[in-house]
Amino acid sequence: MNNIQFLSLFSESHRIKQCCPHHRCVVLTDENVGRHYAQPLLEALQSQGLLPQLITVPAGESTKSRQMKAWIEDKLFQSGYGRDTVIIALGGGVITDLAGFVAATYCRGIPVIYIPTSLLAMVDAAIGGKTGINTAYGKNTLGTITHPQAVFIDITLLNTLPETDYNDAFSEIIKHALIYDENYLSLIESTAPRLPQRPSDCLLPLIKRSCEIKSAVVSGDETEQGQRESLNFGHTIGHALERVSDYRLTHGKAVAVGLTVESYLSYQLGLLTLEAFHRIQSLVLTLIDLEGVHLAATELDIVQSLLYDKKRRQQQCRWVLLSSIGQVKVDGAHYAHSVNSLVVKKSIDYLLSCCWRQYP
Ligand SMILES: NC(=O)c1ccc[n+]([C@@H]2O[C@H](COP(=O)([O-])OP(=O)(O)OC[C@H]3O[C@@H](n4cnc5c(N)ncnc54)[C@H](O)[C@@H]3O)[C@@H](O)[C@H]2O)c1
């Protein structure tokens, strides 16, 4: 299921060729990534005897649409591509999600290879098999769980990633440590001062460990009936904040605040120590740039936005909670729990007053 390989992309393209037995492949990328890496990748693939065609789409979340999926499919049909074709996704999570979904349904399914180019795609979007697009009814409302044939990660591609996209991805990296591995949190803390310079010797162990953790969680629960829910830690509040900001707040920053609020909630419930909460808050604020984040929202706005949470059951919001750093609370087979609404409100109030307002 999880064939994740670390490589030097342009000098080790023979490893990609092994996944393309019929020589026909289509490279799907976006305009930003394509500008840097499409030509070198095409040349590397051609040097291996492959016949790649390039499809470039606009960058950004709006590309994950029904219209774009249909446009790509039409292009593939018009070029005569059949089941002997491999799609190679070269890009961030938008491209891997879109390419994965196109591949999952084209001719009833053709192989896809992911070459994630953003830090978020390397540690999250490319791992776990979820593909999807957005509709007027919400984000990722159409999609499949289909695994790529392989994920090829070259961390030198991160050199051109814009700073905000780089920083925001640390929310998911910290989340992996919080739900699964306290030693990993210590590793992130010890490398934190050097991470803004993007040194490979710091990034590689983090990306590898995050891939391992996400793979382990997902393989234990393919269809999100249990353990996979733990990946939602920080996301109940995170998604609510994205909604109330009308998606002006980036996902990474919203989740960064969500990690802090939901850790505080775990503390309020007597699960997490105050010391552990402060440790989490401090790392989040060190790595994710919340400067300039200003949300014109009240506690009521946030509580109302929680009504849209996908994990709700019988009108009750369900929360992933930490029982300690590295461990989520598990009750039988349940990884998400109902919490008294007064405690939830208290956590939101506390954080609105002293977490990010302190770092406006
Ligand atoms: N399938 C999953 O399990 C999963 C998990 C998390 C997120 N996602 C999805 O991933 C998407 C977000 O991913 P993202 O943050 O990578 O967004 P993205 O793909 O939009 O990439 C962010 C920006 O960085 C640019 N970029 C990417 N790599 C670059 C590079 N190396 N050099 C220069 N520019 C580069 C892109 O063009 C884009 O402008 C969302 O649609 C989200 O729903 C999916």
The ligand as a Gaussian input file, in Angstrom:
#p B3LYP/6-31G(d) Opt

LIG

0 1
 N       -5.480000      13.550000       0.190000
 C       -5.174000      13.876000       1.428000
 O       -5.085000      13.024000       2.331000
 C       -4.887000      15.310000       1.745000
 C       -4.304000      15.649000       2.969000
 C       -3.996000      16.977000       3.208000
 C       -4.287000      17.947000       2.263000
 N       -4.885000      17.561000       1.096000
 C       -5.183000      18.577000       0.069000
 O       -3.967000      19.199000      -0.313000
 C       -4.239000      20.517000      -0.760000
 C       -3.248000      21.459000      -0.137000
 O       -1.948000      21.042000      -0.491000
 P       -0.749000      22.077000      -0.676000
 O       -0.619000      22.890000       0.526000
 O        0.409000      21.332000      -1.195000
 O       -1.360000      23.068000      -1.775000
 P       -0.991000      23.348000      -3.295000
 O       -0.920000      22.122000      -4.091000
 O       -1.951000      24.395000      -3.743000
 O        0.483000      23.959000      -3.196000
 C        0.671000      25.179000      -2.525000
 C        1.291000      26.225000      -3.462000
 O        2.670000      25.947000      -3.590000
 C        3.018000      25.799000      -4.962000
 N        4.077000      24.815000      -4.966000
 C        4.005000      23.526000      -4.586000
 N        5.204000      22.974000      -4.602000
 C        6.085000      23.926000      -5.006000
 C        7.480000      23.959000      -5.200000
 N        8.275000      22.916000      -4.914000
 N        8.022000      25.094000      -5.659000
 C        7.256000      26.198000      -5.901000
 N        5.936000      26.231000      -5.713000
 C        5.351000      25.100000      -5.254000
 C        1.747000      25.431000      -5.655000
 O        1.779000      25.788000      -7.018000
 C        0.725000      26.230000      -4.862000
 O        0.685000      27.539000      -5.343000
 C       -5.683000      20.830000      -0.382000
 O       -6.476000      20.751000      -1.526000
 C       -6.039000      19.710000       0.586000
 O       -7.410000      19.386000       0.543000
 C       -5.172000      16.283000       0.821000

